[in-house]
Amino acid sequence: MGETRPPQLDRWSFRFLLVGVSAATLGLLLLGPWYVPAGGETVYWNAVVAFLLLGIACDSSFLPLSRIAFARVGTSVAFIPFISSVLLFAHPWPMVLAGATGVVADGIVRRKPFLREDHFS
């Protein structure tokens, strides 16, 4: 009946979308007030590091979906530490944790390319 294809973005529309999302993210990071605890609050920094490591571990390992045995499909549970970090930490630390987790898990651990050209050509 209908063919379901992913949306095709040419180079200019993708670059426009990338610039827009990057500007919005940078604005949210820079315009909001940063809560940086005093140097003596090691419990806060230990929690930030613990959630960073937990996010990396959850994003790096995939759980196989047993209902689809013939396909190599997996799912990640990285959303759990991300949602809980939003509840526990002040702005913008959850954004920093999620971004650092994505960079480390995809760029260093799995060595996945950040931008795949085959989808945008």
LINURRA-V634316 format. One record per helix or strand of 2 or more residues. SS is the DSSP state (H for helix, E for strand). FROM is the first residue (numbers start at 0). LEN is the number of residues. Records with the same first field share a line. If there is no record, write none. Layout:
SS->FROM-LEN  FROM-LEN
This chain:
H->10-21  41-19  78-10  92-17  116-3
E->62-2  73-2
